[in-house]
Amino acid sequence: MIDQLQPAGSRRRSAALAVGVAALLLAGCGGDDAPTSAAGGKGKPAIGRADGFTAKKSLVPKGDSADADGEVESYVPTGDIIADSGFRPETDGFSFENYGNDVGPENLEPVNVQTLFGNIVCLRGTSEDCRLTPAAKTWMDNQNESMGGGHCQGFSVLALRMFDDKVDESDYGARRTANLDLVGNTDLQSAIAEHFTYQVLPPILEKRVKGTPSQVLQTLVDRLNDGKELYTLGIYKSDFTGGHAITPFAVEDQGDGAYKILVYDNNFPGVTRAVDVNTEDETWDYVGGTNPKNTDEVYEGNARTGTLELDPTRPGEQESSCPFCEATEQTEEGSGKGSVLAEEDRYTELTLTGDPANHPHLVFTDDDGRRTGIVNGRFLREIPDVEVVKTYAVQNWDEAPEPRFRLPEGKEYSITVDGSRLTKATKASVNLVGNGLAIDLDGIEIAPGQKDEMALPGGYGITYQTNSKSEIPTSPEFYAGLVKGNAALNFAATAVGVKSGSTVSFLVDQENEAVILDSTGSEGLEGLKPQFLLQLTKADAKGRVTAWQRLLELDGAKEQKAGFDYSTAPRSGKRLPIVVLDEDAEVIRTLTAKPTTP
């Protein structure tokens, strides 16, 4: 039972006055006689009375819209309003619906990433016109990919910041949030995408509120009344097969431990909706949808599920420490402008991208046989060190982007790329981002029932074994990107004529500044040695791009390796040395790669 939830009184009244907000103090039953509240000098209608609201055109086609015909009615409270920020969906929420990537929105651009983390994400000398480092570019692409299931967090956070007068609506075309147009407004679309990322920013995660339903509710009531923080409410299904982000603005006490959190759900513009919380039995539930096409999804939980949480807004308003940037003598640990995470907090993030409706799953296994990932449709979290990054934008695990996984920096695991639940053959990619490095495995072809194997040697490389049943399987392509001086170096390796069951490794040794392709375990078709095309592309701060490439044979049976030494930045127009090593890492021969036109 919550001990401080009570009808409005002097404590809340004085707190509201202290922050200069005339809150709705004694709402009574919240019916026709409920008074109008005000916040920040803006007149607010009574809760649930959305008279005069007109929906704006959304990117979501009308036929796919959950509320295209106004079928969802606004909830009108009947109990005591014990907390109220003054936010109202019909004036302070957006008047268009949440959307995914299928409608072609403008998502994150380099300037948005620069706004979030500062110039540390830009190549040196490009801060005025930011050219992202390879790691920052991969991070941005991953975030954009994860918006495929919806932009709900972006809707909530940006609406709250506009309500808090931290973002000026007029910069996007109107004097009021509900009057903003979305169609053709690419600046607004990018701003929504930028605020979507608040759910993964270190300052937000550090102050995310978790606990039992009553604990989450108590925190929300306190902050709605004293104005010290504005929260987004994160909700999940009890088995985490769906997640959504909505905006809480008031709490209603219905008596006997029953409360309703009144929310703006960005899938239902202009409508007040309610999350039920029972503090007597520590349960909560909400009926909604993870995107506008689904309006019958049930979210629920109890004291053990951890499916109800609050994300603060204000910690994300300053530049965040960069979770993927390289820690060097020139970077500072901590938080804020130009900093990186403290050593004990750094991690490597692994992401699978592909068809959001038909993609394989990543399953991690440690030395003790524990697993984390989606196995036979069940979400397992058995490995303590593998953190699952749940995104408030998923429909279900088979019809939404794969969650991202965070590992302690340098940690190794065995990983299965599991196609057991595929409905048809598909292509996917896997990338690794951390410590200023991005490694990408692109063009993975996987069929229903196929299980490929991966490993992360040294934590900064990818070993891959394809188990395709095709007579001539297509080998995935390896890429690695990092920064040397004021230039971005992007390495690529493609295997040609490699049998199914072969293993290929692509490693980045940042300490010795070398990129190595390891053919150990690979076998060529029809008795031939497997061939590999190696390529390096250099892009400097002035936008000049040069490239080198070389096709060579490696004998997998003899554990041969080939690599670039990037300790000295390659010079334009000059040949690039490539060394071939034997199983003992002794140099067999030195080759050169010719400059090519990129």
C-alpha positions as CSV (number, residue, x, y, z in Angstrom):
1,M,0.0,0.0,0.0
2,I,1.3,3.5,-0.8
3,D,1.5,5.5,2.3
4,Q,1.6,9.0,0.7
5,L,-0.9,8.8,-2.0
6,Q,-3.8,11.0,-0.9
7,P,-6.3,13.5,-2.2
8,A,-5.0,17.0,-2.9
9,G,-4.0,19.0,0.1
10,S,-1.7,21.7,1.4
11,R,1.5,19.7,0.8
12,R,0.8,19.4,-3.0
13,R,-0.6,23.0,-3.2
14,S,2.5,24.5,-1.7
15,A,4.8,22.3,-3.9
16,A,2.9,23.4,-7.0
17,L,3.1,27.0,-6.1
18,A,6.8,26.7,-5.4
19,V,7.4,25.7,-9.1
20,G,5.0,28.4,-10.3
21,V,2.4,26.0,-11.5
22,A,-1.3,26.3,-10.9
23,A,-2.2,22.7,-10.8
24,L,-5.6,21.0,-10.6
25,L,-5.9,20.8,-6.9
26,L,-9.4,19.4,-6.1
27,A,-10.7,17.7,-9.2
28,G,-13.4,15.8,-7.4
29,C,-15.1,13.3,-9.7
30,G,-13.5,14.8,-12.9
31,G,-16.9,15.1,-14.5
32,D,-18.7,18.1,-16.1
33,D,-18.0,20.2,-13.0
34,A,-14.3,19.5,-12.8
35,P,-12.4,22.8,-13.0
36,T,-10.0,23.7,-15.7
37,S,-6.3,23.6,-14.7
38,A,-3.4,25.7,-15.9
39,A,0.3,25.0,-16.2
40,G,3.0,27.3,-17.4
41,G,0.5,30.0,-18.1
42,K,-1.3,27.9,-20.7
43,G,-5.0,27.2,-20.2
44,K,-5.9,23.6,-19.9
45,P,-9.2,21.9,-20.3
46,A,-10.6,19.4,-17.8
47,I,-9.1,15.9,-18.1
48,G,-10.7,13.8,-20.8
49,R,-12.6,16.7,-22.4
50,A,-11.0,16.9,-25.8
51,D,-13.7,19.1,-27.4
52,G,-12.6,20.9,-30.5
53,F,-9.5,18.7,-31.1
54,T,-8.8,18.0,-34.7
55,A,-6.4,15.3,-35.8
56,K,-3.6,16.2,-38.2
57,K,-2.6,14.1,-41.2
58,S,-0.1,11.4,-40.1
59,L,2.5,9.5,-42.0
60,V,0.4,6.4,-41.3
61,P,-2.0,5.6,-44.1
62,K,-5.6,6.2,-43.0
63,G,-6.6,2.6,-43.6
64,D,-3.9,1.5,-41.2
65,S,-4.7,4.0,-38.5
66,A,-5.9,2.8,-35.1
67,D,-8.0,5.9,-34.6
68,A,-8.6,7.2,-38.1
69,D,-12.3,7.6,-37.4
70,G,-12.1,8.7,-33.8
71,E,-13.3,5.3,-32.5
72,V,-11.3,5.5,-29.3
73,E,-13.0,7.6,-26.6
74,S,-11.1,9.8,-24.2
75,Y,-11.1,8.5,-20.6
76,V,-12.9,10.8,-18.1
77,P,-11.9,10.3,-14.5
78,T,-14.5,9.9,-11.7
79,G,-12.2,9.7,-8.7
80,D,-9.9,12.2,-7.0
81,I,-7.1,13.6,-9.0
82,I,-4.1,13.5,-6.6
83,A,-1.4,14.5,-9.0
84,D,-1.4,16.5,-12.2
85,S,1.3,18.2,-14.2
86,G,-1.1,20.2,-16.4
87,F,-0.1,18.4,-19.6
88,R,-3.1,17.5,-21.8
89,P,-3.0,15.2,-24.8
90,E,-5.3,17.4,-26.9
91,T,-3.1,20.5,-26.6
92,D,0.4,19.3,-25.5
93,G,0.5,16.0,-27.4
94,F,1.0,15.6,-31.1
95,S,-2.2,15.5,-33.2
96,F,-0.8,12.8,-35.5
97,E,-0.1,9.2,-34.8
98,N,3.1,7.2,-34.0
99,Y,4.7,5.6,-37.1
100,G,7.4,3.1,-38.0
101,N,10.0,3.2,-40.8
102,D,7.7,1.6,-43.4
103,V,6.4,5.1,-44.2
104,G,9.8,6.5,-45.0
105,P,10.3,9.2,-42.3
106,E,13.4,11.4,-41.9
107,N,15.2,9.8,-38.9
108,L,18.5,10.6,-37.3
109,E,21.1,12.7,-39.2
110,P,24.7,13.4,-38.2
111,V,23.7,16.7,-36.6
112,N,21.3,14.9,-34.3
113,V,24.1,12.6,-33.1
114,Q,26.4,15.6,-32.6
115,T,23.7,17.3,-30.6
116,L,23.4,14.2,-28.3
117,F,27.2,13.6,-27.7
118,G,29.1,16.7,-28.9
119,N,32.0,16.9,-31.4
120,I,33.5,13.7,-30.1
121,V,31.4,11.8,-32.6
122,C,32.8,13.8,-35.6
123,L,36.0,13.4,-37.5
124,R,38.5,15.9,-36.3
125,G,38.2,19.1,-38.2
126,T,34.6,18.6,-39.3
127,S,32.6,19.9,-36.3
128,E,31.0,22.7,-38.4
129,D,29.7,20.1,-40.8
130,C,29.9,16.9,-38.8
131,R,31.2,13.8,-40.6
132,L,30.6,11.0,-38.2
133,T,33.2,8.5,-37.1
134,P,32.6,4.9,-38.3
135,A,31.4,3.9,-34.8
136,A,29.1,6.9,-34.6
137,K,27.7,6.2,-38.1
138,T,27.0,2.6,-37.2
139,W,25.4,3.6,-33.9
140,M,23.1,6.1,-35.8
141,D,22.1,3.5,-38.3
142,N,21.3,1.0,-35.6
143,Q,19.1,3.5,-33.8
144,N,17.3,4.3,-37.0
145,E,16.8,0.6,-37.7
146,S,15.3,0.1,-34.3
147,M,12.6,2.7,-35.0
148,G,11.0,0.2,-37.4
149,G,8.5,-0.8,-34.7
150,G,7.6,2.8,-33.9
151,H,8.9,6.2,-32.6
152,C,6.9,6.2,-29.4
153,Q,9.7,7.3,-27.1
154,G,10.5,10.2,-29.4
155,F,6.9,11.3,-29.4
156,S,6.7,11.3,-25.6
157,V,10.0,13.0,-24.8
158,L,9.7,15.7,-27.4
159,A,6.2,16.5,-26.4
160,L,7.3,16.8,-22.7
161,R,10.2,19.0,-23.6
162,M,7.9,21.3,-25.6
163,F,5.5,21.4,-22.6
164,D,8.4,22.2,-20.4
165,D,9.4,25.1,-22.7
166,K,12.8,23.5,-23.4
167,V,12.0,23.1,-27.1
168,D,10.2,25.9,-29.0
169,E,7.3,24.6,-31.0
170,S,7.5,27.6,-33.4
171,D,10.9,26.2,-34.6
172,Y,8.9,23.4,-36.2
173,G,6.0,25.5,-37.6
174,A,3.4,26.2,-35.0
175,R,2.8,27.9,-31.6
176,R,1.3,24.8,-30.0
177,T,2.4,21.2,-30.1
178,A,-1.0,19.9,-31.3
179,N,-1.0,22.3,-34.2
180,L,2.3,21.0,-35.7
181,D,2.2,19.4,-39.1
182,L,4.2,16.2,-39.7
183,V,3.8,15.5,-43.4
184,G,6.7,17.2,-45.2
185,N,8.1,18.5,-41.9
186,T,11.5,16.6,-42.0
187,D,13.0,18.8,-39.2
188,L,10.2,17.6,-36.8
189,Q,10.6,14.0,-38.0
190,S,14.3,14.1,-37.2
191,A,13.6,15.8,-33.8
192,I,11.3,12.9,-32.9
193,A,13.9,10.4,-33.9
194,E,16.6,12.3,-31.8
195,H,14.4,12.1,-28.7
196,F,13.6,8.4,-29.4
197,T,17.3,7.8,-28.4
198,Y,16.7,9.1,-24.9
199,Q,15.9,5.5,-23.9
200,V,19.5,4.4,-24.5
201,L,21.4,7.5,-23.2
202,P,23.6,6.8,-20.2
203,P,22.3,9.7,-18.1
204,I,18.7,8.5,-18.6
205,L,19.5,4.9,-17.8
206,E,21.3,5.9,-14.7
207,K,18.1,7.5,-13.3
208,R,15.5,5.2,-14.8
209,V,13.0,4.4,-12.1
210,K,12.2,0.7,-11.5
211,G,10.5,-1.2,-8.8
212,T,7.1,-2.5,-7.8
213,P,4.0,-0.9,-9.3
214,S,3.4,1.0,-6.1
215,Q,7.0,2.3,-6.0
216,V,6.8,3.5,-9.6
217,L,3.4,5.1,-8.9
218,Q,4.7,6.9,-5.8
219,T,7.6,8.4,-7.6
220,L,5.4,9.5,-10.4
221,V,2.9,11.2,-8.0
222,D,5.7,13.0,-6.2
223,R,7.3,14.4,-9.4
224,L,4.0,15.3,-11.0
225,N,3.2,17.4,-8.0
226,D,6.6,19.0,-7.3
227,G,7.5,19.5,-11.0
228,K,11.1,18.4,-10.4
229,E,11.0,15.9,-13.3
230,L,8.9,14.9,-16.3
231,Y,8.7,11.2,-17.0
232,T,7.9,8.9,-19.9
233,L,6.2,5.7,-18.8
234,G,7.7,2.5,-20.2
235,I,5.4,-0.5,-20.3
236,Y,6.0,-4.1,-21.4
237,K,4.0,-7.3,-21.7
238,S,4.7,-9.6,-18.8
239,D,7.0,-11.8,-21.0
240,F,8.7,-8.7,-22.6
241,T,7.3,-9.7,-26.0
242,G,6.1,-6.1,-26.6
243,G,7.1,-2.6,-25.3
244,H,5.6,0.9,-25.6
245,A,6.3,4.4,-24.3
246,I,3.5,6.7,-23.2
247,T,3.3,10.0,-21.4
248,P,1.8,10.1,-17.8
249,F,0.4,13.5,-16.8
250,A,-2.0,12.8,-13.9
251,V,-3.0,10.2,-11.3
252,E,-6.5,9.4,-10.2
253,D,-7.4,7.7,-6.8
254,Q,-10.4,5.4,-7.1
255,G,-10.2,4.2,-3.6
256,D,-9.4,0.8,-2.0
257,G,-5.8,0.8,-3.5
258,A,-7.0,1.3,-7.1
259,Y,-5.4,4.1,-9.1
260,K,-5.3,5.2,-12.7
261,I,-2.3,6.8,-14.3
262,L,-3.7,9.1,-17.0
263,V,-1.6,9.1,-20.1
264,Y,-1.1,10.5,-23.6
265,D,-0.6,7.5,-25.8
266,N,1.0,8.6,-29.1
267,N,-1.0,5.9,-30.9
268,F,-4.2,7.7,-30.0
269,P,-3.7,11.5,-30.6
270,G,-5.9,13.9,-28.6
271,V,-7.2,11.1,-26.3
272,T,-6.7,10.6,-22.5
273,R,-6.1,6.9,-21.7
274,A,-5.5,5.2,-18.4
275,V,-3.1,2.6,-16.9
276,D,-4.7,0.7,-14.0
277,V,-2.5,0.2,-10.9
278,N,-3.6,-1.8,-7.8
279,T,-1.4,-1.1,-4.8
280,E,-3.0,-3.7,-2.7
281,D,-2.0,-6.7,-4.8
282,E,0.9,-4.9,-6.7
283,T,-0.5,-5.4,-10.2
284,W,-0.9,-3.1,-13.2
285,D,-2.4,-3.4,-16.7
286,Y,-3.0,-1.4,-19.8
287,V,-4.9,-2.2,-23.0
288,G,-3.4,-0.5,-26.0
289,G,-1.2,-1.2,-29.0
290,T,2.5,-1.2,-29.8
291,N,1.8,0.6,-33.1
292,P,-1.3,2.2,-34.7
293,K,-2.3,-1.1,-36.4
294,N,-2.7,-3.0,-33.1
295,T,-5.2,-1.8,-30.6
296,D,-5.8,-5.0,-28.5
297,E,-2.4,-5.5,-26.9
298,V,-2.5,-6.1,-23.2
299,Y,0.4,-4.9,-21.1
300,E,0.5,-6.0,-17.5
301,G,2.8,-7.0,-14.6
302,N,3.2,-7.3,-10.9
303,A,5.9,-6.8,-8.2
304,R,8.2,-9.4,-9.8
305,T,7.9,-8.7,-13.6
306,G,9.7,-5.4,-13.7
307,T,7.5,-4.4,-16.7
308,L,6.6,-0.8,-15.5
309,E,9.3,1.9,-15.4
310,L,9.9,5.6,-15.7
311,D,12.4,7.4,-17.9
312,P,13.3,10.9,-16.8
313,T,13.5,13.7,-19.3
314,R,15.8,16.3,-17.9
315,P,19.1,14.3,-17.5
316,G,19.1,13.9,-21.3
317,E,19.0,17.6,-22.0
318,Q,22.7,18.1,-21.8
319,E,25.3,16.3,-24.0
320,S,25.7,12.7,-22.9
321,S,28.9,10.8,-22.4
322,C,29.6,8.8,-25.5
323,P,29.0,5.0,-24.9
324,F,30.7,3.9,-28.2
325,C,33.6,6.4,-28.6
326,E,37.3,5.4,-28.1
327,A,38.8,6.0,-24.7
328,T,42.1,7.8,-25.3
329,E,44.5,10.1,-23.5
330,Q,42.6,13.0,-25.1
331,T,39.1,11.9,-23.9
332,E,37.8,12.3,-20.3
333,E,35.8,9.8,-18.4
334,G,32.6,10.9,-16.8
335,S,29.5,12.7,-18.2
336,G,28.8,15.6,-20.5
337,K,30.5,17.2,-23.4
338,G,33.3,15.2,-25.0
339,S,33.4,12.5,-22.4
340,V,33.4,8.7,-22.6
341,L,32.0,6.2,-20.1
342,A,34.1,5.3,-17.1
343,E,36.2,2.2,-17.7
344,E,34.0,0.0,-15.5
345,D,30.9,1.1,-17.4
346,R,32.1,0.6,-20.9
347,Y,30.5,-2.0,-23.1
348,T,30.3,-3.5,-26.6
349,E,26.9,-3.5,-28.3
350,L,25.9,-6.2,-30.7
351,T,23.0,-5.6,-33.1
352,L,21.3,-7.7,-35.7
353,T,19.4,-5.9,-38.5
354,G,17.3,-7.2,-41.3
355,D,13.6,-7.7,-42.2
356,P,11.7,-6.7,-39.0
357,A,9.0,-9.2,-39.9
358,N,11.3,-12.1,-40.7
359,H,14.7,-12.2,-39.2
360,P,16.8,-14.7,-37.3
361,H,17.5,-14.4,-33.5
362,L,20.8,-14.1,-31.7
363,V,21.3,-16.6,-28.9
364,F,24.3,-16.2,-26.6
365,T,25.8,-19.1,-24.7
366,D,28.5,-18.9,-22.0
367,D,31.0,-21.6,-20.8
368,D,28.4,-22.8,-18.2
369,G,25.7,-23.4,-20.9
370,R,23.6,-20.5,-19.8
371,R,21.7,-18.7,-22.6
372,T,20.4,-15.2,-23.4
373,G,18.2,-14.5,-26.4
374,I,15.0,-15.8,-27.9
375,V,14.8,-19.6,-27.9
376,N,11.8,-21.3,-29.4
377,G,9.8,-18.1,-29.0
378,R,10.8,-17.7,-25.3
379,F,12.9,-14.8,-24.1
380,L,15.7,-16.2,-21.9
381,R,18.0,-14.0,-19.8
382,E,20.3,-16.5,-18.1
383,I,23.8,-14.8,-18.6
384,P,24.2,-12.0,-16.0
385,D,26.8,-10.1,-18.1
386,V,24.7,-10.0,-21.3
387,E,22.3,-7.1,-21.0
388,V,19.3,-7.0,-23.3
389,V,18.5,-3.5,-24.6
390,K,14.7,-3.5,-24.7
391,T,13.4,-0.9,-27.0
392,Y,10.0,0.9,-26.6
393,A,9.2,0.1,-30.2
394,V,8.6,-3.6,-30.6
395,Q,5.5,-5.4,-31.7
396,N,6.6,-8.9,-30.9
397,W,9.9,-10.7,-31.2
398,D,8.9,-12.2,-34.6
399,E,7.6,-9.1,-36.1
400,A,10.0,-6.4,-34.9
401,P,13.6,-5.5,-34.9
402,E,15.9,-7.7,-32.8
403,P,16.8,-6.2,-29.4
404,R,20.4,-5.1,-29.0
405,F,22.8,-6.9,-26.6
406,R,25.4,-5.2,-24.5
407,L,28.5,-7.1,-23.3
408,P,31.3,-6.1,-21.0
409,E,34.1,-4.6,-23.1
410,G,36.4,-7.3,-24.5
411,K,34.1,-10.2,-23.4
412,E,33.9,-13.3,-25.6
413,Y,30.8,-15.5,-26.1
414,S,29.5,-18.2,-28.5
415,I,26.5,-16.9,-30.5
416,T,24.0,-18.8,-32.6
417,V,22.3,-17.0,-35.5
418,D,19.1,-18.9,-35.2
419,G,16.8,-19.2,-38.2
420,S,14.5,-21.8,-36.6
421,R,11.4,-19.5,-36.6
422,L,11.9,-18.0,-40.1
423,T,9.0,-18.2,-42.4
424,K,11.2,-17.9,-45.5
425,A,14.8,-17.4,-46.5
426,T,16.1,-13.9,-45.6
427,K,19.2,-11.7,-45.3
428,A,20.5,-10.1,-42.1
429,S,23.5,-8.3,-40.8
430,V,25.3,-8.3,-37.5
431,N,27.4,-5.4,-36.2
432,L,29.5,-4.8,-33.1
433,V,30.2,-1.2,-31.8
434,G,32.4,-0.2,-28.9
435,N,35.6,1.8,-28.0
436,G,35.6,3.7,-31.3
437,L,35.3,0.6,-33.4
438,A,32.6,-0.7,-35.6
439,I,32.7,-4.3,-37.1
440,D,29.9,-5.3,-39.5
441,L,29.0,-8.7,-40.9
442,D,26.8,-8.0,-43.9
443,G,24.8,-10.2,-46.3
444,I,24.2,-13.2,-44.0
445,E,21.9,-15.5,-46.0
446,I,19.9,-17.8,-43.7
447,A,17.0,-20.2,-44.5
448,P,14.3,-21.5,-42.2
449,G,15.8,-24.0,-39.8
450,Q,19.4,-22.9,-40.5
451,K,21.6,-22.2,-37.5
452,D,24.9,-20.4,-38.1
453,E,27.6,-20.0,-35.5
454,M,29.5,-16.8,-34.3
455,A,32.1,-15.9,-31.8
456,L,33.7,-12.7,-30.7
457,P,37.4,-13.4,-30.4
458,G,39.1,-10.9,-28.0
459,G,35.8,-9.0,-27.9
460,Y,36.9,-7.0,-31.0
461,G,36.4,-9.3,-33.8
462,I,33.8,-11.7,-35.4
463,T,34.3,-15.3,-36.3
464,Y,31.5,-16.7,-38.5
465,Q,30.6,-20.2,-39.7
466,T,27.8,-20.5,-42.2
467,N,25.9,-23.7,-42.3
468,S,23.9,-23.1,-45.4
469,K,22.7,-26.2,-47.3
470,S,23.2,-24.4,-50.6
471,E,25.8,-26.0,-52.9
472,I,27.4,-22.6,-53.5
473,P,26.7,-20.6,-50.4
474,T,27.1,-16.8,-50.5
475,S,29.6,-15.8,-47.9
476,P,28.9,-12.7,-45.8
477,E,31.1,-9.7,-46.1
478,F,33.2,-8.3,-43.2
479,Y,33.7,-4.6,-42.6
480,A,35.5,-2.7,-39.9
481,G,35.7,1.0,-39.3
482,L,37.8,3.2,-37.0
483,V,39.6,6.5,-36.8
484,K,43.3,7.1,-37.4
485,G,44.3,10.8,-36.9
486,N,41.7,12.9,-38.7
487,A,40.7,10.2,-41.2
488,A,38.1,7.4,-41.1
489,L,39.5,4.0,-42.1
490,N,37.1,1.4,-43.4
491,F,38.3,-2.2,-44.0
492,A,36.4,-4.8,-46.0
493,A,37.0,-8.5,-46.7
494,T,34.9,-10.8,-48.9
495,A,35.3,-14.6,-49.2
496,V,35.0,-16.0,-52.7
497,G,34.3,-19.7,-53.3
498,V,34.1,-20.9,-49.7
499,K,32.3,-24.1,-48.8
500,S,29.4,-24.3,-46.4
501,G,30.6,-25.0,-42.9
502,S,33.7,-22.9,-43.4
503,T,34.9,-20.6,-40.7
504,V,36.3,-17.1,-41.3
505,S,37.4,-14.6,-38.7
506,F,37.9,-10.8,-39.0
507,L,39.8,-9.3,-36.1
508,V,40.8,-5.7,-35.2
509,D,43.9,-5.5,-32.9
510,Q,43.6,-1.8,-31.7
511,E,46.6,-2.1,-29.4
512,N,48.9,-3.1,-32.3
513,E,46.9,-1.2,-34.9
514,A,46.3,-4.2,-37.2
515,V,43.3,-5.6,-39.0
516,I,43.5,-9.4,-39.6
517,L,41.6,-11.8,-41.8
518,D,42.0,-15.4,-40.5
519,S,41.1,-18.2,-42.9
520,T,41.5,-21.0,-40.3
521,G,38.7,-23.5,-40.8
522,S,37.8,-22.3,-44.3
523,E,37.7,-24.6,-47.3
524,G,37.4,-23.7,-51.0
525,L,35.0,-25.2,-53.5
526,E,36.1,-28.2,-55.6
527,G,39.5,-28.5,-53.8
528,L,40.6,-25.0,-54.6
529,K,42.0,-22.6,-52.0
530,P,39.5,-20.0,-50.8
531,Q,40.0,-16.5,-52.2
532,F,39.5,-13.3,-50.3
533,L,39.2,-9.7,-51.6
534,L,40.6,-7.2,-49.1
535,Q,39.9,-3.5,-49.4
536,L,40.7,-0.4,-47.4
537,T,39.0,3.0,-47.9
538,K,40.3,6.2,-46.3
539,A,38.1,9.3,-46.0
540,D,39.8,12.4,-44.5
541,A,38.3,15.4,-42.8
542,K,38.3,17.3,-46.1
543,G,36.2,14.7,-47.8
544,R,38.9,13.2,-49.9
545,V,38.5,9.4,-50.4
546,T,41.1,7.0,-51.5
547,A,41.0,3.2,-51.6
548,W,43.2,0.1,-52.0
549,Q,42.3,-3.5,-52.7
550,R,43.9,-6.9,-53.3
551,L,42.5,-10.4,-54.2
552,L,44.6,-13.2,-52.6
553,E,44.4,-16.9,-51.8
554,L,44.8,-18.2,-48.2
555,D,45.1,-21.8,-47.2
556,G,42.6,-22.5,-44.4
557,A,44.1,-25.9,-43.7
558,K,47.4,-24.2,-42.9
559,E,45.7,-21.5,-40.7
560,Q,46.9,-18.7,-42.9
561,K,46.1,-15.1,-42.1
562,A,46.4,-11.8,-43.9
563,G,46.3,-8.3,-42.5
564,F,46.8,-4.5,-42.8
565,D,49.1,-2.6,-40.5
566,Y,47.4,0.8,-40.0
567,S,49.9,2.2,-37.5
568,T,51.0,4.5,-40.2
569,A,48.1,6.1,-42.0
570,P,48.1,4.9,-45.6
571,R,49.1,7.6,-48.1
572,S,47.1,8.4,-51.1
573,G,48.5,7.1,-54.4
574,K,50.9,4.8,-52.7
575,R,50.7,1.0,-52.6
576,L,49.5,-0.5,-49.3
577,P,51.4,-3.4,-47.7
578,I,49.5,-6.6,-46.8
579,V,51.3,-9.3,-44.8
580,V,50.4,-13.0,-45.0
581,L,51.1,-15.0,-41.8
582,D,51.3,-18.7,-41.0
583,E,49.8,-20.5,-38.0
584,D,52.6,-19.2,-35.8
585,A,52.0,-15.6,-36.9
586,E,55.2,-15.6,-38.8
587,V,55.3,-13.6,-42.0
588,I,55.2,-15.8,-45.0
589,R,55.2,-13.1,-47.6
590,T,54.4,-9.4,-48.1
591,L,52.0,-8.3,-50.8
592,T,50.8,-4.9,-51.8
593,A,47.4,-3.5,-52.6
594,K,47.0,-1.1,-55.5
595,P,45.3,2.2,-55.1
596,T,41.8,2.1,-56.8
597,T,39.1,4.6,-57.5
598,P,36.5,4.4,-54.7
